[in-house]
Amino acid sequence: MINNLGESFLFLSFLMGIVGTIAFYFASKKKSNILVLVGERSIKAVFSLLSLSVLLLVYLLVTKDYSNAYVAKNASNDLSIIYSIAALWAGQEGSLLLWSWILSMFAFIVTISKTFKPLIVSTEKTVLFILSFFVFLIVVIENPFEVLSSAPKNGRGLNPILQNFYMAIHPLTLYVGYIALSIPFGFALGSILSKDKTDSWIILSKRWTYFSWVFLSIGLLLGSRWAYLELGWGGYWAWDPVENVALMPWLALTAFVHSSMAQESRSLLRKWNICLIFIAFFLSIFGTFITRSGLISSVHSFAQSSIGPYFIVFILLLVGFSIFIYQRNKRFICSNQEIVSLFSKENFFIFNNIFFLVITLTVLLGTIFPILSEAITGEKILVGPSFYNLVNFPNILLLMSLMSVAPIIPWKEGRVLPILKFIFIPFIISFLLTLASLFYFYNIKVLLVFFLSFFIVSIILKELIEDFKLQLKKQTNITEIFRLKLRRYCSFLIHFGIILAIIGITLSSTYGTKSDFILSKSEKIDINQYEVQLINTYRKEIESKTILGAHLTLLDGKKLYSLYPEQNLYKYEGNRSINKETEVAIYSGIMKDYYIILVDELDGDRFNFKIYINPWVSLLWIGSLISILGGFALLLRRKTL
């Protein structure tokens, strides 16, 4: 009964999507307000029907109704209610339903907006077309309400490596970030379709781009943290294809956030910004395709599916239509302003965009290279982390250089001498601090990152001091200073967080160590300056698995740490490709992380371990959180979406 009801809701939502798309199309042709109303009510109907569908599937998951094929595949009797709900986005069918529901919710929010109505209507048409495609995939191919001929007593369960707090919400935050990009894309395409000669779409899009940027950032952070805690290889970013396709929209969107300021302030880069938001959106759709098509192998990807060809056709149609509409109407989006000086904020934003897009292109080529090589030569050639690190590091240094001076360069035309005078003291301070770092760090890559980081932070601090001095002379209170300069200070906070994260990545990747060792009970071993001892081992039997664990102590100078790495041996196959899973033991400090893995149990009561010492990796997590906090502050500054 519930499954039939869910299928009916999905089919009706698809029909309403088609009706609304047709209504919007003819509304623009005939200038009919009645057809616009039909289209908007169709969006509201689709949102309502998909909301009911999501609630029904969640109910089936929580009640463990194994007559439903999706529930039988992704839930089990021992699954907690939190992970039962998270199973909604653990499989192909459920995640597509969630994706469609979130997009319908965003479309609904746009529909109830009262501002820039002609632009809103063009946007609604675009977003509803995209939404109809995803609902089509669910109705025709990936039905989450498929009924089994006979219900099993227990389901296959959620993959154990997904049963983690970070992984439970990581896909959801990425989905929100991905899907929110549909709205700025709709605004940009809508502005072209409606031949809007103003910058209205930028004003509307800023609210959504901040929102998307924040959630993509959260998703990337949670995914990195999950990989660090669950995958047991001592790292947090492996340049895995699915990691890459999540990073690329973030890079393009970050470039857009910067360049859109030039359009907002001086009505510059109007064509470029439309192209940039197109790129960011297409990359989000491309990422969805890569994750779901089965073309690549990844711990993050879904199983091979038949939706790949449909996605290819959809992407080609969307890209082709966007390019056609842009070329046909680009004369309406010309800017009356010009960049008059090489030494200006708007020009530095162009350089910023170039470096971001070079990194994006590098990541894209590395991601699709195995697919291309297999298609051309028949052999899949993988691109390793060394390629990405080697190619991207110079671009990151160039971006850091721009980050240091771009905030203090004025619009239109900056004078070199005052800028040099302003940065002189920060430059000297940064140089001296970098020299002092030589006592502890002697690596050219690290020293370059240190110098630019010190330089950026010194300039930020000087800017803050100058701002406060100027405002206090005007007898402005502290609260008012922050209100007047909130956007500027939020950008400082974001930049400061990114700098901390870059330092953490640089130090942990440069000075991190890894050691393999074998111990028997009570045996000790010296590893570098650390002493590791195996105190004892233990074994626990529970319904679904056997837990093999070890109690180790690690002596670092006068500090003694206890760590408990474990290994789970599952008693049934279930929804997993392996029956053995590690639970790493981590002691996290500000200066370093001790990261121990129980690799295997050997003959003669001996055990094989790995230990990673990751220095300053905490700066990655702290810096990322600070940047996200800055993004949230910018978002809250905007009263509505």
C-alpha positions as CSV (number, residue, x, y, z in Angstrom):
1,M,0.0,0.0,0.0
2,I,2.7,2.5,1.1
3,N,4.9,1.5,-1.9
4,N,2.0,2.0,-4.3
5,L,1.3,5.4,-2.8
6,G,4.9,6.4,-3.1
7,E,5.0,5.4,-6.7
8,S,1.8,7.4,-7.4
9,F,3.2,10.5,-5.7
10,L,6.4,10.2,-7.9
11,F,4.5,9.7,-11.1
12,L,2.2,12.7,-10.3
13,S,5.2,14.9,-9.5
14,F,6.7,14.0,-12.9
15,L,3.4,14.9,-14.6
16,M,3.2,18.2,-12.7
17,G,6.8,19.0,-13.7
18,I,6.0,18.4,-17.4
19,V,2.8,20.5,-17.1
20,G,4.7,23.3,-15.4
21,T,7.6,23.3,-17.8
22,I,5.1,23.5,-20.8
23,A,3.1,26.3,-19.0
24,F,6.2,28.4,-18.4
25,Y,7.4,27.9,-22.0
26,F,4.1,29.2,-23.5
27,A,3.8,31.9,-20.8
28,S,7.0,33.5,-22.1
29,K,5.7,33.2,-25.7
30,K,2.2,34.6,-25.1
31,K,3.1,36.9,-22.1
32,S,0.3,35.1,-20.1
33,N,0.1,35.6,-16.3
34,I,-2.4,32.7,-16.1
35,L,0.2,30.3,-17.5
36,V,2.8,31.7,-15.1
37,L,0.4,30.9,-12.3
38,V,-0.1,27.4,-13.6
39,G,3.7,26.9,-13.7
40,E,4.3,28.2,-10.2
41,R,1.5,26.1,-8.8
42,S,3.0,23.1,-10.6
43,I,6.3,23.8,-8.7
44,K,4.4,23.9,-5.4
45,A,2.6,20.7,-6.3
46,V,5.9,18.9,-7.2
47,F,7.4,20.1,-3.9
48,S,4.4,18.8,-1.9
49,L,4.3,15.4,-3.7
50,L,8.1,14.8,-3.4
51,S,7.9,15.8,0.3
52,L,5.3,13.1,0.8
53,S,7.4,10.6,-1.1
54,V,10.5,11.3,1.0
55,L,8.4,10.9,4.2
56,L,7.1,7.6,3.0
57,L,10.5,6.2,2.2
58,V,11.9,7.4,5.5
59,Y,9.0,5.7,7.3
60,L,9.7,2.4,5.4
61,L,13.4,2.6,6.4
62,V,12.8,3.4,10.0
63,T,10.1,0.6,10.4
64,K,12.4,-1.8,8.5
65,D,9.8,-2.8,5.9
66,Y,11.9,-5.3,3.8
67,S,9.1,-5.8,1.3
68,N,10.6,-2.6,-0.2
69,A,13.7,-3.4,-2.3
70,Y,15.5,-0.2,-1.4
71,V,15.0,-0.9,2.4
72,A,16.1,-4.5,2.0
73,K,19.3,-3.3,0.3
74,N,20.2,-0.5,2.6
75,A,18.7,-1.2,6.1
76,S,19.0,-4.0,8.6
77,N,17.6,-5.0,12.1
78,D,20.7,-3.8,13.9
79,L,20.8,-0.3,12.3
80,S,20.0,2.6,14.7
81,I,17.3,5.1,13.8
82,I,19.8,7.8,12.9
83,Y,21.6,5.5,10.4
84,S,18.2,4.2,9.2
85,I,17.3,7.8,8.2
86,A,20.8,8.3,6.7
87,A,20.2,5.2,4.5
88,L,17.8,7.5,2.6
89,W,20.9,8.9,0.7
90,A,23.0,5.7,1.0
91,G,21.8,4.2,-2.3
92,Q,21.2,5.4,-5.8
93,E,17.4,5.5,-5.7
94,G,17.0,7.2,-2.3
95,S,19.7,9.8,-3.0
96,L,18.1,10.8,-6.3
97,L,14.8,11.2,-4.5
98,L,16.5,13.4,-1.9
99,W,18.2,15.4,-4.6
100,S,14.9,16.0,-6.4
101,W,13.2,17.0,-3.1
102,I,15.9,19.5,-2.2
103,L,15.8,21.0,-5.7
104,S,12.0,21.3,-5.5
105,M,12.3,23.0,-2.1
106,F,14.7,25.6,-3.6
107,A,12.4,26.1,-6.6
108,F,9.5,26.6,-4.2
109,I,11.5,29.3,-2.3
110,V,12.3,31.1,-5.6
111,T,8.6,30.8,-6.5
112,I,7.4,32.7,-3.4
113,S,9.9,35.5,-4.1
114,K,8.2,38.8,-4.9
115,T,11.3,40.7,-6.3
116,F,12.5,40.9,-10.0
117,K,9.4,38.9,-11.1
118,P,10.2,38.7,-14.9
119,L,13.7,37.3,-14.0
120,I,12.2,35.0,-11.4
121,V,9.7,33.5,-14.0
122,S,12.6,32.7,-16.4
123,T,14.5,31.1,-13.6
124,E,11.5,29.0,-12.5
125,K,11.3,27.6,-16.0
126,T,14.9,26.6,-16.1
127,V,14.9,25.0,-12.6
128,L,11.7,23.1,-13.2
129,F,13.1,21.6,-16.4
130,I,16.2,20.4,-14.4
131,L,13.9,19.1,-11.7
132,S,11.7,17.2,-14.2
133,F,14.8,15.4,-15.5
134,F,15.7,14.1,-12.1
135,V,12.2,13.0,-11.3
136,F,12.1,11.3,-14.7
137,L,15.2,9.2,-13.7
138,I,13.4,8.1,-10.5
139,V,10.1,7.2,-12.1
140,V,11.6,5.4,-15.1
141,I,14.9,3.9,-13.9
142,E,15.6,4.2,-10.2
143,N,12.3,3.6,-8.4
144,P,12.8,3.7,-4.6
145,F,9.4,2.0,-4.0
146,E,10.0,-1.2,-5.9
147,V,8.4,-4.2,-4.1
148,L,10.1,-7.5,-3.7
149,S,8.2,-10.7,-4.4
150,S,9.1,-12.1,-1.0
151,A,10.4,-10.0,1.9
152,P,13.6,-11.2,3.7
153,K,13.7,-11.3,7.5
154,N,16.7,-9.0,7.6
155,G,18.2,-6.4,5.2
156,R,21.7,-6.2,3.9
157,G,22.4,-3.2,6.0
158,L,24.3,0.0,5.6
159,N,28.0,-0.4,4.7
160,P,30.0,-0.2,8.0
161,I,32.3,2.5,6.7
162,L,29.3,4.7,6.1
163,Q,28.1,4.3,9.7
164,N,30.0,7.3,10.9
165,F,28.6,10.7,12.1
166,Y,30.6,12.6,9.5
167,M,29.6,10.3,6.7
168,A,25.9,10.4,7.8
169,I,25.7,14.1,7.0
170,H,28.6,14.6,4.5
171,P,26.6,13.6,1.4
172,L,23.6,15.7,2.5
173,T,25.7,18.9,2.9
174,L,27.3,18.3,-0.5
175,Y,23.9,17.7,-2.1
176,V,22.6,21.0,-0.7
177,G,25.7,22.8,-2.0
178,Y,25.5,21.2,-5.4
179,I,21.7,21.7,-5.8
180,A,21.8,25.3,-4.6
181,L,24.0,26.1,-7.7
182,S,21.0,25.4,-9.8
183,I,19.4,28.6,-8.6
184,P,22.2,31.0,-9.7
185,F,22.5,29.1,-12.9
186,G,18.7,29.6,-13.4
187,F,19.1,33.3,-12.6
188,A,21.9,33.7,-15.1
189,L,20.1,31.8,-17.9
190,G,16.9,33.6,-16.9
191,S,18.6,37.0,-17.3
192,I,19.7,36.0,-20.8
193,L,16.3,34.6,-21.8
194,S,14.5,37.7,-20.5
195,K,17.1,40.0,-22.1
196,D,17.6,41.7,-18.7
197,K,20.3,44.4,-19.2
198,T,20.6,45.1,-15.4
199,D,22.7,43.3,-12.8
200,S,19.6,41.9,-11.1
201,W,20.7,38.3,-11.5
202,I,23.9,39.0,-9.6
203,I,22.0,40.6,-6.7
204,L,19.8,37.6,-6.5
205,S,22.6,35.1,-7.0
206,K,24.9,36.4,-4.3
207,R,22.5,35.1,-1.7
208,W,22.5,31.6,-3.1
209,T,26.2,31.5,-4.0
210,Y,27.2,32.2,-0.4
211,F,24.7,29.5,0.7
212,S,26.1,27.0,-1.8
213,W,29.8,27.8,-1.0
214,V,29.2,27.3,2.7
215,F,27.5,23.9,2.2
216,L,30.1,22.7,-0.3
217,S,32.8,23.7,2.2
218,I,31.1,21.8,5.0
219,G,30.7,18.8,2.7
220,L,34.4,18.8,1.7
221,L,35.5,19.2,5.3
222,L,33.2,16.4,6.6
223,G,34.3,14.1,3.8
224,S,38.0,14.7,4.6
225,R,37.3,14.1,8.3
226,W,35.5,10.9,7.5
227,A,38.3,9.6,5.3
228,Y,40.8,10.5,8.0
229,L,38.9,8.6,10.7
230,E,37.4,5.6,8.7
231,L,39.6,4.6,5.8
232,G,42.7,3.8,7.8
233,W,45.4,5.2,5.5
234,G,46.5,8.1,7.7
235,G,45.4,10.8,5.3
236,Y,42.4,13.0,4.6
237,W,42.6,13.7,0.8
238,A,43.6,11.1,-1.8
239,W,42.7,12.9,-5.0
240,D,40.0,10.2,-5.5
241,P,37.8,10.9,-8.5
242,V,34.7,11.5,-6.4
243,E,36.6,13.8,-4.1
244,N,37.8,15.7,-7.1
245,V,34.3,16.2,-8.6
246,A,33.2,17.6,-5.3
247,L,36.1,20.0,-5.2
248,M,35.8,21.4,-8.8
249,P,32.4,23.2,-8.3
250,W,33.8,24.7,-5.1
251,L,36.8,26.0,-7.0
252,A,34.7,27.5,-9.8
253,L,32.2,29.0,-7.3
254,T,35.0,30.5,-5.2
255,A,36.2,32.2,-8.4
256,F,32.7,33.5,-9.1
257,V,32.3,34.9,-5.6
258,H,35.3,37.1,-6.2
259,S,34.6,38.1,-9.8
260,S,30.9,38.8,-9.0
261,M,32.1,41.6,-6.8
262,A,33.4,43.4,-9.8
263,Q,30.0,43.3,-11.4
264,E,28.2,44.3,-8.2
265,S,30.5,47.2,-7.6
266,R,31.4,48.4,-11.1
267,S,29.1,46.4,-13.5
268,L,32.2,44.7,-14.9
269,L,32.8,41.1,-16.1
270,R,29.2,40.6,-16.9
271,K,29.7,38.0,-19.7
272,W,32.5,36.4,-17.7
273,N,30.4,35.9,-14.6
274,I,27.6,34.2,-16.6
275,C,30.1,31.8,-18.1
276,L,31.6,31.2,-14.6
277,I,28.4,30.3,-13.0
278,F,27.6,28.1,-16.0
279,I,30.9,26.3,-15.4
280,A,30.2,25.8,-11.7
281,F,26.8,24.4,-12.3
282,F,27.9,22.1,-15.1
283,L,30.7,20.8,-12.9
284,S,28.1,20.0,-10.2
285,I,26.0,18.0,-12.7
286,F,29.2,16.4,-14.1
287,G,30.1,15.3,-10.5
288,T,26.7,13.8,-10.1
289,F,27.1,11.9,-13.4
290,I,30.6,10.6,-12.5
291,T,29.4,9.4,-9.0
292,R,26.4,7.6,-10.4
293,S,27.4,6.3,-13.8
294,G,29.8,3.6,-12.6
295,L,32.5,4.9,-15.0
296,I,35.0,5.3,-12.2
297,S,35.9,3.2,-9.2
298,S,35.8,4.9,-5.8
299,V,34.9,4.2,-2.2
300,H,32.5,7.2,-2.6
301,S,30.7,6.2,-5.8
302,F,27.5,4.3,-6.2
303,A,27.3,0.9,-8.0
304,Q,27.2,0.8,-11.7
305,S,23.8,2.1,-13.0
306,S,22.0,2.4,-16.3
307,I,21.4,6.2,-15.8
308,G,24.7,7.1,-17.3
309,P,23.5,7.5,-20.9
310,Y,20.6,9.6,-19.8
311,F,22.9,11.9,-17.9
312,I,25.2,12.3,-20.9
313,V,22.2,13.4,-23.1
314,F,20.9,15.7,-20.4
315,I,24.4,17.4,-19.9
316,L,24.9,17.8,-23.7
317,L,21.4,19.3,-24.1
318,L,21.9,21.7,-21.2
319,V,25.4,22.8,-22.2
320,G,24.3,23.1,-25.9
321,F,21.2,25.1,-25.0
322,S,23.1,27.4,-22.6
323,I,25.8,28.1,-25.2
324,F,23.2,28.7,-27.9
325,I,21.2,31.1,-25.7
326,Y,24.3,32.9,-24.6
327,Q,25.6,33.4,-28.1
328,R,22.3,34.6,-29.4
329,N,21.7,37.2,-26.6
330,K,25.3,38.2,-25.5
331,R,24.8,41.7,-27.0
332,F,22.4,42.4,-24.2
333,I,24.9,41.6,-21.5
334,C,27.7,43.9,-22.5
335,S,29.2,46.2,-19.9
336,N,29.5,49.9,-20.4
337,Q,32.5,50.0,-18.0
338,E,36.1,49.2,-18.8
339,I,39.1,48.0,-16.8
340,V,41.3,51.1,-17.0
341,S,44.3,49.9,-15.1
342,L,46.3,46.7,-14.7
343,F,46.9,47.7,-11.1
344,S,43.3,47.5,-9.9
345,K,41.1,45.3,-7.7
346,E,39.0,44.1,-10.7
347,N,42.1,43.1,-12.6
348,F,43.5,41.2,-9.6
349,F,40.1,39.3,-9.5
350,I,40.7,38.3,-13.1
351,F,44.1,36.9,-12.2
352,N,42.4,35.2,-9.2
353,N,39.9,33.6,-11.5
354,I,42.6,32.4,-14.0
355,F,44.5,30.6,-11.2
356,F,41.4,29.0,-9.8
357,L,40.3,27.8,-13.2
358,V,43.8,26.4,-13.9
359,I,43.5,24.3,-10.7
360,T,40.0,23.3,-11.7
361,L,41.2,22.2,-15.2
362,T,44.1,20.3,-13.7
363,V,41.8,18.4,-11.4
364,L,39.3,17.8,-14.2
365,L,42.0,16.4,-16.6
366,G,43.4,14.2,-13.9
367,T,39.9,12.9,-13.0
368,I,38.9,12.0,-16.6
369,F,42.3,10.9,-17.8
370,P,41.7,7.2,-16.9
371,I,38.4,7.2,-18.8
372,L,40.1,8.9,-21.8
373,S,43.1,6.6,-21.8
374,E,40.9,3.5,-21.6
375,A,38.8,4.8,-24.5
376,I,41.8,5.5,-26.7
377,T,44.4,2.8,-25.8
378,G,42.2,0.2,-24.0
379,E,44.3,0.6,-20.9
380,K,43.1,2.6,-17.8
381,I,46.0,4.8,-16.7
382,L,45.5,6.3,-13.2
383,V,46.7,9.7,-12.2
384,G,48.3,9.7,-8.7
385,P,48.4,12.4,-6.0
386,S,51.9,13.4,-7.0
387,F,50.6,14.8,-10.3
388,Y,48.0,17.0,-8.6
389,N,50.4,18.2,-5.9
390,L,53.1,19.0,-8.3
391,V,50.9,21.0,-10.8
392,N,48.7,22.7,-8.2
393,F,51.3,23.9,-5.7
394,P,52.6,26.8,-7.9
395,N,49.0,28.0,-8.5
396,I,48.2,27.9,-4.8
397,L,51.3,30.1,-4.1
398,L,50.2,32.5,-6.8
399,L,46.7,32.6,-5.3
400,M,48.2,33.3,-1.9
401,S,50.2,36.1,-3.4
402,L,47.0,37.7,-4.8
403,M,45.2,37.1,-1.5
404,S,47.8,39.2,0.3
405,V,47.5,42.4,-1.7
406,A,44.1,42.2,-3.6
407,P,42.1,43.3,-0.5
408,I,44.0,46.6,-0.1
409,I,44.1,47.5,-3.8
410,P,41.3,50.0,-4.8
411,W,38.8,49.7,-7.6
412,K,39.5,51.3,-11.0
413,E,43.1,52.5,-10.5
414,G,45.4,51.9,-7.7
415,R,48.6,53.8,-7.1
416,V,51.7,51.7,-6.6
417,L,53.6,53.8,-4.1
418,P,50.9,54.0,-1.4
419,I,50.4,50.2,-1.7
420,L,54.1,49.5,-1.4
421,K,54.3,51.9,1.6
422,F,51.4,50.0,3.3
423,I,52.9,46.5,2.7
424,F,56.5,47.4,3.7
425,I,56.2,46.7,7.4
426,P,54.1,43.5,6.9
427,F,56.7,42.4,4.4
428,I,59.6,42.9,6.8
429,I,57.7,41.2,9.6
430,S,56.9,38.2,7.4
431,F,60.6,38.0,6.2
432,L,61.9,38.0,9.8
433,L,59.3,35.4,10.9
434,T,60.2,33.2,8.0
435,L,63.9,33.5,8.9
436,A,63.1,32.5,12.5
437,S,61.2,29.4,11.1
438,L,64.5,28.1,9.7
439,F,65.4,26.9,13.2
440,Y,62.6,24.4,13.0
441,F,61.7,23.9,9.4
442,Y,64.1,23.7,6.5
443,N,62.1,22.9,3.4
444,I,61.7,25.4,0.6
445,K,58.0,24.5,0.0
446,V,57.2,25.0,3.7
447,L,59.2,28.3,3.9
448,L,57.4,29.8,0.8
449,V,54.0,28.9,2.4
450,F,55.1,30.4,5.7
451,F,56.3,33.6,4.2
452,L,53.1,34.2,2.2
453,S,51.0,33.2,5.2
454,F,52.8,35.6,7.5
455,F,52.4,38.3,4.8
456,I,48.7,37.8,4.4
457,V,48.0,37.7,8.2
458,S,50.2,40.8,8.8
459,I,48.3,42.7,6.1
460,I,45.0,41.6,7.6
461,L,46.0,42.8,11.0
462,K,47.3,46.1,9.7
463,E,44.1,46.6,7.8
464,L,42.0,45.9,10.9
465,I,44.1,48.3,13.0
466,E,43.9,51.1,10.4
467,D,40.1,50.6,10.1
468,F,39.6,50.7,13.9
469,K,41.8,53.8,14.3
470,L,39.9,55.6,11.5
471,Q,36.5,54.7,12.8
472,L,37.3,55.5,16.4
473,K,38.5,59.0,15.3
474,K,34.9,59.4,14.0
475,Q,33.7,58.2,17.4
476,T,32.1,55.1,16.0
477,N,31.4,52.4,18.5
478,I,32.8,48.9,18.1
479,T,29.4,47.3,17.2
480,E,28.8,49.9,14.5
481,I,32.3,49.3,13.1
482,F,31.6,45.6,12.6
483,R,28.2,46.4,11.1
484,L,29.6,48.8,8.6
485,K,32.6,46.5,7.6
486,L,31.0,43.1,8.2
487,R,31.5,41.9,4.6
488,R,35.2,42.9,4.6
489,Y,35.9,41.4,8.0
490,C,34.1,38.1,7.0
491,S,36.4,37.9,4.0
492,F,39.4,38.4,6.3
493,L,38.1,35.6,8.5
494,I,37.6,33.3,5.5
495,H,41.1,34.1,4.2
496,F,42.7,33.6,7.6
497,G,41.0,30.2,7.9
498,I,42.2,29.1,4.5
499,I,45.7,30.2,5.4
500,L,45.6,28.0,8.5
501,A,44.3,25.1,6.5
502,I,47.1,25.5,3.9
503,I,49.7,25.5,6.6
504,G,48.2,22.4,8.2
505,I,48.2,20.6,4.8
506,T,51.7,21.6,4.0
507,L,53.2,20.6,7.4
508,S,51.3,17.3,7.7
509,S,52.1,16.3,4.1
510,T,55.8,17.3,4.4
511,Y,56.7,16.1,7.9
512,G,54.2,13.3,8.4
513,T,55.8,9.9,9.1
514,K,54.6,6.3,8.8
515,S,56.0,3.1,10.4
516,D,55.1,-0.6,10.3
517,F,55.8,-2.7,13.4
518,I,55.0,-6.1,14.9
519,L,54.5,-6.6,18.7
520,S,53.7,-9.4,21.1
521,K,51.9,-8.8,24.4
522,S,54.0,-6.5,26.8
523,E,56.6,-6.0,24.1
524,K,58.0,-2.5,23.4
525,I,59.5,-0.8,20.4
526,D,61.2,2.5,19.8
527,I,60.0,4.4,16.7
528,N,61.9,7.6,16.2
529,Q,61.6,9.4,19.5
530,Y,58.5,7.5,20.6
531,E,58.2,4.3,22.6
532,V,55.2,2.0,21.8
533,Q,54.1,-0.9,24.0
534,L,51.4,-3.5,23.5
535,I,49.7,-3.8,26.9
536,N,47.1,-6.4,25.9
537,T,44.6,-7.5,23.3
538,Y,40.9,-8.4,23.6
539,R,38.2,-10.0,21.5
540,K,34.4,-9.2,21.7
541,E,31.6,-11.2,20.1
542,I,28.4,-9.4,19.2
543,E,25.5,-10.3,16.9
544,S,26.9,-9.0,13.6
545,K,30.7,-9.0,14.1
546,T,33.8,-10.0,16.1
547,I,35.8,-7.1,17.4
548,L,39.6,-7.7,17.7
549,G,41.2,-4.9,19.7
550,A,44.5,-3.9,21.2
551,H,45.5,-1.6,24.1
552,L,48.7,0.3,23.2
553,T,50.6,2.9,25.1
554,L,52.7,5.6,23.4
555,L,55.4,7.4,25.3
556,D,56.4,10.8,23.9
557,G,58.9,12.3,26.2
558,K,57.2,12.5,29.5
559,K,53.6,12.1,28.1
560,L,52.0,8.7,28.0
561,Y,49.0,8.1,25.7
562,S,46.7,5.1,25.6
563,L,45.3,4.1,22.2
564,Y,42.9,1.3,21.3
565,P,42.9,0.3,17.6
566,E,40.4,-2.3,16.6
567,Q,39.5,-4.6,13.7
568,N,35.9,-5.6,12.9
569,L,35.4,-9.1,11.4
570,Y,31.8,-9.3,10.1
571,K,29.9,-12.6,10.3
572,Y,27.8,-12.1,7.2
573,E,28.3,-10.5,3.8
574,G,25.6,-7.9,4.0
575,N,25.9,-4.6,2.2
576,R,29.7,-4.5,2.0
577,S,32.4,-5.6,-0.4
578,I,34.8,-6.7,2.4
579,N,34.2,-8.5,5.7
580,K,37.1,-6.8,7.5
581,E,37.2,-3.2,8.6
582,T,39.6,-1.2,10.8
583,E,38.8,1.2,13.5
584,V,41.7,3.5,13.9
585,A,42.9,4.8,17.2
586,I,43.8,8.5,17.2
587,Y,45.0,10.9,19.8
588,S,44.6,14.4,18.4
589,G,46.6,17.3,19.7
590,I,47.3,20.8,18.4
591,M,50.9,20.0,17.4
592,K,50.4,16.4,16.2
593,D,48.1,13.4,15.8
594,Y,49.1,9.9,16.8
595,Y,47.3,7.6,14.4
596,I,47.5,3.8,15.0
597,I,46.0,1.0,12.9
598,L,45.7,-2.7,13.9
599,V,46.5,-4.3,10.5
600,D,46.4,-8.0,11.2
601,E,46.8,-10.8,13.8
602,L,49.8,-13.0,13.0
603,D,50.9,-16.4,14.2
604,G,52.3,-16.8,17.7
605,D,50.1,-14.2,19.3
606,R,51.9,-11.4,17.4
607,F,50.1,-8.4,15.9
608,N,50.9,-6.1,12.9
609,F,50.4,-2.4,13.4
610,K,50.9,0.9,11.5
611,I,51.5,4.2,13.1
612,Y,51.3,7.6,11.5
613,I,52.5,10.8,13.1
614,N,50.7,13.7,11.5
615,P,52.1,17.1,12.7
616,W,49.9,20.2,12.7
617,V,47.0,18.4,10.9
618,S,44.8,20.1,13.5
619,L,45.3,23.4,11.6
620,L,43.5,22.0,8.6
621,W,40.4,21.3,10.7
622,I,40.6,24.5,12.7
623,G,41.2,26.7,9.6
624,S,38.4,25.0,7.7
625,L,36.0,25.7,10.5
626,I,37.0,29.3,10.7
627,S,36.5,29.8,7.0
628,I,33.0,28.2,7.2
629,L,32.2,30.4,10.2
630,G,33.2,33.4,8.0
631,G,31.0,32.1,5.2
632,F,28.0,31.7,7.6
633,A,28.5,35.2,8.9
634,L,28.3,36.5,5.2
635,L,25.2,34.4,4.7
636,L,23.5,35.7,7.8
637,R,24.3,39.2,6.6
638,R,21.9,38.4,3.8
639,K,18.5,38.4,5.4
640,T,16.8,36.1,3.0
641,L,17.7,33.6,0.4
